[in-house]
Amino acid sequence: MPTELSSRQREMLAFIREYIGEVGYPPSHREIVGGTDTSSTSNVAYNLRRLREEGFVEFDEFTSRSIRLVDGSAAAFTIPLAGWLNSDQPLPAPRKHFPTVAIVPSQLMGARQADAFAVHVRGWWLAESARGIADGDLLIVDRPGGRLAEAASYITWNSPTQQTEIVYGRDLGETRTISARLRCLVRTMVAP
């Protein structure tokens, strides 16, 4: 029978979920120290081993940033499906009530699932600028909050060109308005 997690372990697990959700890859031990009420990297290592024993995470002790959340691969939830993302229109604004939803595996989302929504890509216009995003793909996005991450991808509206673009945080310029942060892509497969 699993034991009760300590408050520090719950805090670390929440931080890891949030970090992966925001940045897209696991935090280092030092980043966990900085983001939680943990005093040292050795405390982080100890508590990560305990979380692994309880089945909440997996990691390789000899590889940095190898933490992987184990949430139960069958777990899923629904998020609003906002509509289509076109090159010549801004990102559809999320509304209070959406007519349809997308079903997304929980391990793709991190901790901030309440802020997430999905959009379908229409057309092949993103293939070059966004590293292979294709027509019909489902993008899971959220409204960015807090600090912008240089390595994260953002959906932006470029006012001078009147185009929707996907750019890294480090490449954001003054002419772009951030519409959403790209959390993950779900490739849609259509049988011939």
C-alpha positions in Angstrom: 0.0 0.0 0.0 1.5 3.4 -0.9 2.5 5.7 1.9 1.4 9.2 2.3 3.6 11.7 0.5 5.3 14.4 2.7 4.4 18.0 2.1 7.9 18.5 0.6 7.4 15.6 -1.8 3.9 16.9 -2.9 5.5 20.4 -3.4 8.3 18.9 -5.5 5.9 16.8 -7.6 3.7 19.9 -8.2 6.8 21.9 -9.2 8.0 19.2 -11.6 4.6 19.1 -13.2 4.4 22.9 -13.6 8.0 23.1 -14.9 7.5 20.5 -17.5 4.2 22.1 -18.5 5.7 25.5 -18.9 9.1 24.7 -20.4 8.6 21.3 -22.0 11.4 19.4 -20.3 12.2 18.3 -16.8 13.9 20.6 -14.2 17.4 20.1 -12.9 18.0 19.3 -9.2 19.2 22.9 -8.7 16.0 24.3 -10.4 13.9 22.1 -8.0 15.8 23.6 -5.1 15.1 27.1 -6.4 11.5 26.5 -7.1 10.5 24.7 -3.9 11.2 24.9 -0.1 14.0 22.4 -0.4 17.4 23.3 1.0 19.8 21.3 -1.1 20.3 19.1 -4.1 20.9 16.1 -1.8 17.4 16.6 -0.3 16.0 16.7 -3.9 17.8 13.5 -4.8 16.5 11.8 -1.6 12.9 12.9 -2.2 13.0 12.0 -5.9 14.1 8.5 -4.9 11.1 8.3 -2.6 8.8 9.6 -5.3 10.2 6.9 -7.6 9.6 4.2 -5.0 6.0 5.3 -4.7 5.6 5.2 -8.5 5.1 8.9 -9.2 8.3 9.5 -11.2 10.9 7.6 -13.1 14.5 8.8 -13.8 18.0 7.8 -14.5 20.3 8.8 -11.6 23.2 9.3 -14.0 21.4 11.4 -16.6 20.5 15.1 -16.0 17.0 16.2 -16.6 15.7 12.6 -16.9 12.7 12.9 -14.6 9.5 11.6 -16.2 6.1 11.8 -14.5 4.2 8.5 -14.1 0.6 9.5 -14.1 -1.0 6.4 -15.4 -0.9 6.2 -19.2 -4.7 5.6 -19.5 -5.6 8.8 -17.6 -7.0 11.5 -19.9 -9.1 14.6 -19.6 -11.0 16.9 -21.9 -10.0 20.4 -22.9 -11.9 22.9 -25.1 -11.4 22.8 -28.8 -11.3 26.4 -29.9 -11.5 25.8 -33.7 -9.0 26.2 -36.6 -5.7 28.0 -36.6 -5.2 29.7 -40.0 -2.1 31.7 -41.2 -4.0 34.8 -42.0 -6.1 35.1 -38.8 -5.2 35.5 -35.1 -5.6 32.5 -32.8 -9.2 31.9 -32.0 -10.1 33.4 -28.6 -11.2 30.9 -26.0 -14.8 31.3 -25.0 -16.5 30.3 -21.8 -18.4 27.5 -23.5 -17.0 25.5 -26.5 -19.1 23.3 -28.7 -16.5 20.5 -28.8 -13.6 19.2 -26.7 -10.4 17.4 -27.3 -9.4 14.3 -25.3 -5.8 14.5 -24.2 -3.5 12.1 -22.3 -2.8 13.6 -18.9 1.0 13.1 -19.2 1.1 15.7 -22.0 -0.3 18.5 -19.9 1.7 19.1 -16.7 -0.1 20.9 -13.9 -1.9 23.8 -15.5 -4.6 21.9 -17.5 -7.3 24.3 -16.5 -5.7 27.0 -18.7 -5.3 24.7 -21.8 -7.3 24.6 -25.0 -6.7 23.0 -28.4 -6.8 24.3 -31.9 -6.6 22.4 -35.3 -4.1 23.6 -37.9 -5.6 24.4 -41.2 -3.2 24.3 -44.2 0.5 23.5 -44.6 1.7 27.1 -43.9 3.4 26.2 -40.6 5.6 23.4 -41.9 8.7 25.5 -42.5 8.3 28.1 -39.7 7.2 25.7 -37.0 9.4 22.6 -37.4 7.0 20.3 -39.2 3.5 21.2 -37.9 1.2 19.9 -40.5 -2.4 20.4 -41.8 -4.9 18.8 -39.4 -2.5 18.6 -36.4 -3.9 19.4 -33.0 -2.0 22.0 -31.0 -2.4 22.1 -27.2 -1.9 25.6 -26.0 -2.5 27.9 -23.1 -2.3 31.6 -22.3 1.2 32.4 -21.2 1.5 33.6 -17.6 4.5 34.7 -15.6 8.0 34.6 -17.2 8.5 33.8 -20.8 10.9 30.8 -21.4 13.5 31.3 -24.2 13.2 27.6 -25.2 9.4 27.5 -25.3 7.4 28.0 -28.5 4.7 30.6 -28.7 1.9 31.3 -31.2 2.1 34.9 -32.2 0.3 37.4 -34.4 2.7 39.5 -36.5 1.0 42.8 -37.1 3.1 44.1 -40.0 2.7 40.9 -42.0 -0.8 40.0 -40.7 0.4 36.4 -40.2 0.2 33.9 -37.4 3.6 32.5 -36.6 5.1 30.1 -34.1 8.4 31.3 -32.7 10.7 30.5 -29.8 10.7 32.8 -26.8 14.2 34.0 -27.6 13.0 35.1 -31.0 10.1 37.2 -29.9 10.2 40.7 -31.3 8.3 43.9 -30.7 6.0 43.5 -33.7 4.6 40.2 -32.4 1.7 39.8 -30.0 1.8 36.6 -28.0 -1.4 34.7 -28.4 -0.6 31.5 -26.6 2.2 29.2 -25.5 2.5 25.9 -27.4 2.4 23.0 -24.9 2.4 20.1 -27.2 1.4 18.8 -30.6 -0.8 15.8 -31.3 -0.2 14.4 -34.7 -3.4 13.4 -36.4 -3.2 10.3 -38.6 -5.7 9.7 -41.4 -5.9 6.3 -43.0 -5.7 6.2 -46.8 
